[in-house]
Amino acid sequence: MGHPDEDKREAPQAAADEAPPYDDQDDSLIAPPPYTDPEGRVVAPAVKLFPVSMNGYYKWKLSRTFHLGPSKDHPLFAVETHTGGITGKKPTIILRNGPTESDPILGTAGGANFMQTKYIITLPGRQGPDGKDVTVTMKAPTITRSSAPLSMPVGPNGETEEFEWRSSRGDDIKELAQGSSWGYKLVRLQGPNTKSGGSSTAAQSSGFTSDGKEVVALIALNATWSWTKAIRFAFMGSGLSGTMGEAWEIAALTSALQLYYVYVVASAASAGAA
């Protein structure tokens, strides 16, 4: 996969400069399915901080920062990417509450150790149960495990629940990307919305995994095979309801951005080796 320090952003810079202009790309977004609560009632989306779905856009001469928003003309959040320093412990992702690098930080993500076997997502200024900044630890995907488990605060009291990002090429990802793509789905391992497992259930129940767990967010990576449009992200299921809380929303998005950064590093390393 390669260590973040090996990526000096040279390959992404070249790719960004050679990418087609925004006008050549489709900016439309597919709205995620409406949230249905355990009683079968359809709930209007009530996400606290973010749109229910967003694209990630790079600008022409800028490879270290991209923007999140519904279209290229409406950048809402800036995302800075960094190499992480010699130890790999500095943030590789900085998510800001606005489109500029001077806007307040919503969340950061970076390696928890030199080997990059896990990542730390930090939400500065949001006090956890111990009165300190909220932190979330996410295990890195491995050769033998394609998922990235993490525990996140849920609801107004910040109670911890278990989730995992699972690698996926399923229909939910394809619908979000509007074509063939791959990415990750955020699976809620606990919670009220579950179904019985089995492949037939998975085929009939959009928004659920084959083991009956609810999918609460999606990220499609490099959905248009262009460096100017990097990702597509969407909340789903109970992630749309607003009941998960602001801290959960930030942690979910920031952890997804960290997985995207790992993908960028791996892609650059593969291109360099070829």
Residue frames relative to the residue before (quaternion, step in Angstrom):
aa qw qx qy qz dx dy dz
M 1.0000 0.0000 0.0000 0.0000 0.00 0.00 0.00
G 0.3777 -0.7425 0.4748 0.2840 3.55 1.11 -0.66
H 0.4349 -0.6941 0.5165 0.2496 3.53 -1.13 0.74
P 0.6007 -0.5983 0.3800 0.3699 3.63 -0.97 0.77
D 0.6257 0.5586 -0.3520 0.4154 3.59 1.07 -0.68
E 0.6136 0.5573 -0.3548 0.4325 3.58 1.19 -0.43
D 0.6581 0.4910 -0.2983 0.4866 3.58 1.25 -0.39
K 0.0858 -0.8181 0.5685 0.0161 3.58 -0.37 1.19
R 0.5446 -0.6649 0.3512 0.3715 3.55 1.35 0.42
E 0.3765 0.7342 -0.4954 0.2716 3.61 1.19 0.26
A 0.6762 0.4887 -0.3029 0.4606 3.59 0.88 -0.90
P 0.6670 0.4766 -0.3284 0.4691 3.66 0.86 -0.80
Q 0.6178 0.5464 -0.3599 0.4361 3.62 1.01 -0.71
A 0.6707 0.4935 -0.3024 0.4639 3.56 0.88 -0.93
A 0.6548 0.5161 -0.3147 0.4537 3.56 0.97 -0.88
A 0.6459 0.5251 -0.3261 0.4480 3.58 0.98 -0.83
D 0.6679 0.5075 -0.3082 0.4488 3.58 0.95 -0.84
E 0.7259 0.4333 -0.2429 0.4757 3.58 1.09 -0.64
A 0.5050 0.6805 -0.4177 0.3278 3.59 1.22 -0.22
P 0.5727 -0.5911 0.4302 0.3708 3.60 -1.15 0.50
P 0.5937 -0.5812 0.4035 0.3833 3.60 -1.12 0.53
Y 0.6826 -0.4988 0.3454 0.4072 3.54 -1.27 0.43
D 0.6332 0.5734 -0.3396 0.3936 3.58 0.98 -0.83
D 0.6516 0.5147 -0.3143 0.4602 3.58 1.22 -0.42
Q 0.6857 0.4903 -0.2685 0.4663 3.58 1.25 -0.09
D 0.4856 -0.6496 0.5136 0.2801 3.52 -1.28 0.54
D 0.2128 -0.8158 0.5291 0.0964 3.59 -0.56 1.16
S 0.4879 0.6975 -0.4314 0.2990 3.58 1.20 -0.22
L 0.2349 -0.7647 0.5892 0.1135 3.53 -1.16 0.69
I 0.3737 -0.6939 0.5684 0.2362 3.53 -1.13 0.72
A 0.3789 -0.7275 0.5203 0.2378 3.59 -0.67 1.03
P 0.4723 -0.6699 0.4831 0.3079 3.59 -0.94 0.82
P 0.6315 -0.5292 0.3835 0.4172 3.61 -1.16 0.41
P 0.5541 -0.6079 0.4333 0.3684 3.63 -1.04 0.63
Y 0.5045 -0.6494 0.4823 0.3019 3.53 -1.16 0.64
T 0.1094 -0.7675 0.6300 0.0465 3.55 -0.96 0.95
D 0.3567 -0.7568 0.5045 0.2133 3.57 -0.62 1.11
P 0.7318 -0.4516 0.2755 0.4297 3.61 -1.26 0.24
E 0.6686 0.4773 -0.3052 0.4817 3.61 1.20 -0.42
G 0.5832 -0.6186 0.3570 0.3871 3.58 1.27 0.11
R 0.5057 0.6448 -0.4288 0.3803 3.59 1.24 0.21
V 0.3925 -0.7072 0.5386 0.2359 3.58 -0.95 0.90
V 0.1607 -0.7995 0.5774 0.0400 3.57 -0.77 1.10
A 0.4496 -0.6843 0.5009 0.2804 3.58 -0.86 0.95
P 0.5684 -0.6020 0.4256 0.3652 3.62 -0.99 0.76
A 0.0148 0.8017 -0.5944 0.0612 3.57 -0.90 0.96
V 0.1052 0.8116 -0.5622 0.1189 3.57 0.93 0.91
K 0.5061 -0.7170 0.4019 0.2613 3.57 -0.84 1.03
L 0.8499 0.2198 -0.0520 0.4760 3.56 0.66 -1.15
F 0.8078 0.3012 -0.1022 0.4962 3.56 0.97 -0.85
P 0.5744 -0.5060 0.4782 0.4306 3.57 -1.26 0.16
V 0.6112 -0.5679 0.3892 0.3904 3.59 -1.15 0.46
S 0.7920 0.0381 -0.0368 0.6082 3.59 1.20 -0.46
M 0.0465 -0.8019 0.5954 -0.0170 3.56 -1.12 0.72
N 0.3234 -0.6739 0.6212 0.2354 3.50 -1.37 0.41
G 0.2757 -0.7151 0.6071 0.2099 3.54 -1.31 0.35
Y 0.0776 -0.8286 0.5542 -0.0152 3.59 -0.66 1.13
Y 0.2573 -0.7030 0.6395 0.1751 3.53 -1.10 0.80
K 0.3563 -0.6888 0.5793 0.2511 3.56 -1.22 0.51
W 0.7200 -0.4859 0.2705 0.4151 3.53 -1.25 0.45
K 0.8423 0.1851 -0.1071 0.4948 3.67 0.32 -0.98
L 0.6457 0.5085 -0.3039 0.4819 3.56 1.17 0.44
S 0.0650 -0.8391 0.5400 0.0096 3.57 -0.42 1.18
R 0.6591 0.5326 -0.3254 0.4197 3.61 1.11 -0.41
T 0.7630 0.2545 -0.1573 0.5731 3.60 1.19 -0.33
F 0.0153 0.7629 -0.6460 -0.0217 3.53 -1.06 0.78
H 0.3930 -0.7338 0.5170 0.1996 3.55 -1.27 0.30
L 0.2850 -0.7293 0.6007 0.1616 3.51 -1.23 0.66
G 0.3154 0.7342 -0.5613 0.2153 3.53 -1.00 0.85
P 0.6602 -0.5160 0.3606 0.4098 3.59 -1.25 0.14
S 0.7883 0.0040 -0.0066 0.6152 3.60 1.21 -0.44
K 0.6849 -0.4883 0.3442 0.4172 3.57 -1.29 0.23
D 0.6876 0.4916 -0.2750 0.4580 3.57 1.15 -0.61
H 0.7429 0.3326 -0.2046 0.5436 3.59 1.26 -0.11
P 0.0265 0.8112 -0.5819 0.0518 3.61 0.43 1.18
L 0.1669 -0.8254 0.5366 0.0531 3.56 -0.70 1.09
F 0.8056 0.1080 -0.0189 0.5822 3.58 1.04 -0.79
A 0.3023 -0.7326 0.5820 0.1821 3.57 -1.04 0.83
V 0.1122 -0.7668 0.6298 0.0524 3.55 -1.10 0.80
E 0.1631 -0.7829 0.5964 0.0689 3.57 -0.60 1.18
T 0.1405 -0.7706 0.6158 0.0853 3.56 -1.08 0.77
H 0.0455 -0.7982 0.5999 -0.0288 3.56 -0.97 0.95
T 0.6036 -0.5993 0.3890 0.3538 3.56 -1.20 0.41
G 0.5008 -0.6911 0.4110 0.3204 3.61 1.12 -0.41
G 0.5223 -0.6688 0.4086 0.3360 3.59 1.23 0.09
I 0.7305 -0.4372 0.3045 0.4273 3.54 -1.35 0.15
T 0.7295 0.4247 -0.2422 0.4784 3.60 0.90 -0.87
G 0.4229 -0.7108 0.4652 0.3154 3.58 1.18 -0.41
K 0.5671 0.6345 -0.3668 0.3757 3.59 1.28 0.13
K 0.5532 0.5807 -0.4120 0.4325 3.60 1.22 -0.15
P 0.6294 -0.5505 0.3670 0.4075 3.61 -1.13 0.48
T 0.2431 -0.7408 0.6074 0.1523 3.53 -1.06 0.80
I 0.7534 0.2355 -0.1413 0.5975 3.58 1.29 -0.38
I 0.0037 0.7565 -0.6539 0.0021 3.56 -1.00 0.89
L 0.1381 -0.7878 0.5991 0.0358 3.57 -0.62 1.20
R 0.1390 -0.8236 0.5485 0.0395 3.58 -0.66 1.12
N 0.4699 -0.6843 0.4987 0.2494 3.53 -1.17 0.74
G 0.7358 0.2488 -0.2191 0.5906 3.52 0.70 1.19
P 0.6314 -0.6098 0.3484 0.3289 3.59 -1.22 0.31
T 0.6971 0.4502 -0.2822 0.4813 3.63 1.21 -0.06
E 0.5883 -0.5971 0.4259 0.3405 3.55 -1.28 0.41
S 0.6235 0.5061 -0.3531 0.4801 3.59 1.26 0.12
D 0.5036 0.6468 -0.4293 0.3792 3.59 1.26 -0.06
P 0.6431 -0.5536 0.3562 0.3913 3.62 -1.13 0.56
I 0.4851 -0.6626 0.4940 0.2855 3.54 -1.16 0.67
L 0.2700 -0.7483 0.5873 0.1487 3.55 -0.92 0.95
G 0.7972 -0.1376 0.1353 0.5720 3.58 0.91 -0.91
T 0.1424 -0.7553 0.6304 0.1085 3.53 -1.27 0.47
A 0.0906 -0.7716 0.6254 0.0731 3.54 -1.29 0.36
G 0.1726 0.7796 -0.5890 0.1247 3.55 -1.10 0.68
G 0.6813 -0.4952 0.3540 0.4065 3.52 -1.29 0.21
A 0.3734 -0.7256 0.5360 0.2163 3.55 -1.06 0.78
N 0.7923 0.0815 -0.0460 0.6029 3.59 1.26 -0.30
F 0.7053 -0.4848 0.3174 0.4085 3.54 -1.29 0.34
M 0.6971 0.4863 -0.2703 0.4522 3.59 1.01 -0.78
Q 0.3472 -0.7754 0.4670 0.2452 3.58 1.31 -0.11
T 0.3003 0.7602 -0.5194 0.2491 3.57 0.95 0.88
K 0.7817 0.0594 -0.0688 0.6169 3.56 1.28 -0.19
Y 0.2868 -0.7533 0.5762 0.1352 3.52 -1.30 0.48
I 0.2827 -0.7341 0.5935 0.1701 3.53 -1.24 0.60
I 0.1430 -0.7517 0.6404 0.0656 3.56 -0.85 1.06
T 0.0797 -0.8144 0.5748 -0.0022 3.58 -0.70 1.10
L 0.1583 -0.7636 0.6219 0.0706 3.54 -1.00 0.94
P 0.1841 -0.8274 0.5193 0.1091 3.61 0.09 1.24
G 0.8063 0.2878 -0.2171 0.4690 3.54 -1.08 0.76
R 0.6569 0.4338 -0.3197 0.5273 3.58 1.29 0.09
Q 0.2791 -0.8245 0.4721 0.1392 3.52 -0.19 1.29
G 0.3224 -0.7332 0.5740 0.1704 3.50 -0.99 0.98
P 0.7750 -0.3431 0.2411 0.4728 3.59 -1.26 -0.18
D 0.7071 0.4387 -0.2640 0.4877 3.61 1.15 -0.57
G 0.5755 -0.6189 0.3671 0.3885 3.57 1.26 0.19
K 0.6184 0.5318 -0.3429 0.4660 3.58 1.28 0.10
D 0.7168 -0.3943 0.3251 0.4744 3.54 -1.33 0.01
V 0.4877 -0.6427 0.5014 0.3126 3.55 -1.08 0.73
T 0.0104 -0.7861 0.6180 -0.0083 3.57 -0.90 0.95
V 0.1291 -0.7705 0.6231 0.0360 3.53 -1.13 0.81
T 0.2111 -0.7661 0.5952 0.1194 3.57 -0.93 0.91
M 0.0700 -0.7897 0.6094 0.0064 3.54 -0.86 1.02
K 0.3657 -0.7188 0.5479 0.2222 3.57 -0.83 0.98
A 0.4681 -0.6844 0.4869 0.2746 3.56 -1.05 0.77
P 0.5257 -0.5836 0.4950 0.3715 3.59 -1.11 0.53
T 0.1724 -0.7787 0.5971 0.0861 3.55 -1.16 0.62
I 0.7113 -0.4204 0.3316 0.4553 3.56 -1.31 0.00
T 0.7544 0.3772 -0.1968 0.4999 3.57 1.02 -0.83
R 0.7643 0.2342 -0.1570 0.5799 3.64 1.25 -0.21
S 0.2340 -0.8118 0.5230 0.1122 3.57 -0.46 1.19
S 0.6142 0.5553 -0.3469 0.4406 3.57 1.27 -0.07
A 0.2466 -0.7344 0.6129 0.1554 3.54 -1.36 0.35
P 0.1776 -0.8207 0.5359 0.0881 3.62 -0.05 1.27
L 0.0975 0.7757 -0.6198 0.0684 3.57 -1.18 0.64
S 0.3061 -0.7108 0.6025 0.1953 3.53 -1.30 0.48
M 0.0414 -0.8240 0.5648 -0.0174 3.60 -0.82 0.97
P 0.5134 -0.6312 0.4772 0.3322 3.58 -1.15 0.58
V 0.1016 -0.8011 0.5897 0.0089 3.55 -0.93 0.96
G 0.8347 0.2323 -0.1697 0.4697 3.56 -1.04 0.82
P 0.7349 -0.4548 0.2854 0.4142 3.56 -1.31 0.16
N 0.7089 0.4388 -0.2625 0.4859 3.60 1.12 -0.53
G 0.4367 -0.7380 0.4300 0.2823 3.56 1.27 0.00
E 0.2413 0.7831 -0.5389 0.1953 3.58 1.04 0.68
T 0.4499 -0.7279 0.4591 0.2387 3.55 -0.90 0.96
E 0.0301 -0.7729 0.6338 0.0050 3.54 -1.04 0.91
E 0.4519 -0.6840 0.5101 0.2603 3.54 -1.23 0.55
F 0.0017 -0.7693 0.6378 -0.0379 3.53 -1.04 0.97
E 0.0229 -0.7776 0.6175 0.1162 3.53 -1.32 -0.08
W 0.3708 -0.6714 0.5939 0.2428 3.50 -1.19 0.72
R 0.0981 -0.8027 0.5875 0.0283 3.57 -0.72 1.07
S 0.4836 -0.6507 0.5064 0.2938 3.54 -0.94 0.92
S 0.0438 0.8286 -0.5506 0.0916 3.58 -0.86 0.93
R 0.0993 -0.7367 0.6633 0.0866 3.50 -1.30 0.62
G 0.3315 0.8043 -0.4390 0.2247 3.55 1.26 0.45
D 0.7519 -0.4157 0.2835 0.4260 3.52 -1.38 0.07
D 0.6126 0.5581 -0.3626 0.4263 3.61 1.00 -0.74
I 0.6615 0.4894 -0.2990 0.4832 3.58 0.97 -0.87
K 0.6642 0.5097 -0.3102 0.4504 3.59 0.91 -0.90
E 0.6503 0.5038 -0.3232 0.4677 3.59 1.00 -0.74
L 0.6452 0.5131 -0.3211 0.4662 3.58 0.99 -0.79
A 0.7348 0.4183 -0.2237 0.4849 3.57 0.94 -0.92
Q 0.3305 -0.7607 0.4830 0.2808 3.57 1.30 -0.26
G 0.7950 0.1229 -0.1231 0.5811 3.54 0.88 0.93
S 0.7382 -0.3845 0.2962 0.4686 3.52 -1.30 -0.19
S 0.2493 0.7466 -0.5814 0.2060 3.55 -0.78 1.01
W 0.2165 -0.7351 0.6097 0.2028 3.53 -1.31 -0.13
G 0.0902 0.7960 -0.5951 0.0646 3.53 -1.24 0.24
Y 0.5310 -0.5941 0.4837 0.3622 3.53 -1.12 -0.74
K 0.1858 -0.7385 0.6344 0.1330 3.54 -1.21 0.61
L 0.3434 -0.7332 0.5535 0.1954 3.56 -0.97 0.92
V 0.1527 -0.8208 0.5500 0.0199 3.54 -0.49 1.28
R 0.2993 -0.7381 0.5828 0.1612 3.56 -0.90 1.02
L 0.2639 -0.8164 0.4966 0.1308 3.56 -0.30 1.25
Q 0.7236 0.2745 -0.2000 0.6009 3.57 1.29 -0.36
G 0.4848 0.6985 -0.4498 0.2735 3.59 -1.18 -0.38
P 0.6473 -0.5885 0.3498 0.3352 3.56 -1.28 0.44
N 0.7069 0.4691 -0.2713 0.4546 3.60 1.06 -0.64
T 0.2924 0.7248 -0.5766 0.2381 3.57 -0.23 1.27
K 0.1848 -0.7484 0.6240 0.1278 3.52 -1.30 0.39
S 0.6136 -0.5213 0.4154 0.4232 3.53 -1.24 0.25
G 0.5077 -0.6813 0.4448 0.2833 3.57 -1.03 0.78
G 0.4265 0.6942 -0.5202 0.2560 3.51 -1.36 0.01
S 0.5808 -0.6267 0.3932 0.3397 3.57 -1.00 0.80
S 0.6326 0.5313 -0.3529 0.4393 3.62 1.01 -0.68
T 0.6181 0.5308 -0.3386 0.4707 3.58 1.08 -0.73
A 0.6510 0.5280 -0.3200 0.4416 3.57 0.93 -0.89
A 0.6619 0.5166 -0.3111 0.4452 3.56 0.99 -0.81
Q 0.7411 0.4238 -0.2229 0.4707 3.59 1.08 -0.70
S 0.7559 0.3883 -0.1835 0.4941 3.61 1.16 -0.51
S 0.2128 -0.7711 0.5905 0.1071 3.56 -0.22 1.27
G 0.7670 0.3392 -0.2564 0.4805 3.56 -0.95 0.86
F 0.7103 0.3614 -0.2607 0.5448 3.57 1.28 0.18
T 0.4632 -0.6753 0.5053 0.2721 3.53 -1.17 0.63
S 0.6859 -0.4844 0.3422 0.4217 3.56 -1.29 0.18
D 0.7025 0.4080 -0.2782 0.5125 3.60 1.19 -0.39
G 0.6423 -0.6060 0.2964 0.3637 3.57 1.23 0.54
K 0.5084 0.6477 -0.4272 0.3735 3.60 1.22 0.22
E 0.5098 -0.6699 0.4570 0.2873 3.54 -1.13 0.71
V 0.3025 -0.7132 0.6041 0.1871 3.57 -1.12 0.78
V 0.1227 -0.8421 0.5247 0.0212 3.59 -0.58 1.15
A 0.7917 0.0315 -0.0654 0.6066 3.63 1.23 -0.03
L 0.1571 -0.7720 0.6105 0.0808 3.54 -1.28 0.50
I 0.0127 -0.7522 0.6549 0.0713 3.53 -1.25 0.48
A 0.1751 -0.7568 0.6241 0.0845 3.55 -0.85 1.07
L 0.2887 -0.7994 0.5108 0.1291 3.57 -0.68 1.13
N 0.8496 -0.0445 0.0005 0.5256 3.53 -0.92 1.04
A 0.0323 0.8907 -0.4533 0.0101 3.50 1.05 0.90
T 0.7673 0.3175 -0.1898 0.5238 3.61 1.08 -0.59
W 0.4386 -0.6995 0.4462 0.3453 3.60 1.28 0.21
S 0.5573 0.5511 -0.4066 0.4695 3.53 1.02 0.88
W 0.4399 -0.6953 0.4974 0.2752 3.57 -0.99 0.74
T 0.6208 0.5311 -0.3769 0.4365 3.60 1.14 -0.24
K 0.7294 0.2113 -0.1972 0.6201 3.58 1.15 -0.40
A 0.1847 -0.8652 0.4623 0.0603 3.52 -0.07 1.35
I 0.8275 0.0073 0.0725 0.5567 3.57 0.79 -1.01
R 0.1475 -0.6998 0.6712 0.1950 3.46 -1.47 0.01
F 0.0797 -0.8028 0.5907 -0.0136 3.54 -0.86 1.03
A 0.0625 0.7930 -0.6042 0.0472 3.58 -1.07 0.73
F 0.3705 -0.6579 0.6045 0.2540 3.50 -1.23 0.62
M 0.0922 -0.7929 0.6012 0.0359 3.56 -1.18 0.63
G 0.8315 0.2669 -0.1413 0.4662 3.53 -1.32 0.14
S 0.8211 -0.1522 0.1318 0.5341 3.58 -0.90 -0.89
G 0.5195 0.6210 -0.4159 0.4142 3.58 1.26 -0.15
L 0.6436 0.5132 -0.3075 0.4773 3.58 1.29 -0.35
S 0.6058 0.6548 -0.3299 0.3089 3.56 1.16 -0.60
G 0.4504 -0.6791 0.4635 0.3481 3.59 1.16 -0.52
T 0.5777 0.6163 -0.3731 0.3838 3.59 1.23 -0.28
M 0.5831 0.6019 -0.3761 0.3953 3.60 1.20 -0.34
G 0.4765 -0.7074 0.4072 0.3265 3.57 1.21 -0.43
E 0.6449 -0.5516 0.3796 0.3684 3.54 -1.27 0.52
A 0.6425 0.5299 -0.3382 0.4382 3.59 0.91 -0.86
W 0.6468 0.5090 -0.3242 0.4663 3.58 0.96 -0.81
E 0.6488 0.5272 -0.3255 0.4419 3.59 0.90 -0.89
I 0.6708 0.4857 -0.3022 0.4720 3.59 0.91 -0.89
A 0.6635 0.5035 -0.3076 0.4600 3.58 0.91 -0.90
A 0.6400 0.5253 -0.3282 0.4547 3.58 0.99 -0.81
L 0.6974 0.4623 -0.2788 0.4714 3.59 0.84 -0.95
T 0.6765 0.4985 -0.3070 0.4467 3.61 0.87 -0.91
S 0.6491 0.5005 -0.3265 0.4708 3.59 0.97 -0.75
A 0.6171 0.5303 -0.3405 0.4712 3.60 1.09 -0.68
L 0.6493 0.5149 -0.3107 0.4657 3.59 1.00 -0.82
Q 0.6195 0.5280 -0.3451 0.4674 3.59 1.07 -0.66
L 0.6382 0.5064 -0.3280 0.4783 3.60 0.98 -0.75
Y 0.6167 0.5266 -0.3442 0.4732 3.57 1.07 -0.69
Y 0.6454 0.5186 -0.3271 0.4556 3.59 0.94 -0.83
V 0.6225 0.5269 -0.3393 0.4687 3.60 0.99 -0.78
Y 0.6327 0.5303 -0.3164 0.4673 3.57 1.05 -0.80
V 0.6393 0.5270 -0.3201 0.4595 3.59 0.98 -0.85
V 0.6596 0.5066 -0.3032 0.4651 3.58 0.93 -0.95
A 0.6686 0.4968 -0.3075 0.4600 3.58 0.89 -0.90
S 0.6494 0.5178 -0.3185 0.4569 3.58 0.99 -0.81
A 0.6554 0.5060 -0.3088 0.4680 3.58 0.99 -0.85
A 0.6479 0.5186 -0.3160 0.4598 3.57 1.02 -0.83
S 0.6548 0.5095 -0.3077 0.4659 3.58 1.00 -0.82
A 0.6503 0.5101 -0.3154 0.4663 3.56 1.01 -0.82
G 0.6562 0.5176 -0.3057 0.4561 3.57 1.04 -0.78
A 0.6625 0.5086 -0.2955 0.4638 3.56 1.08 -0.78
A 0.6473 0.5204 -0.3153 0.4591 3.58 1.14 -0.67
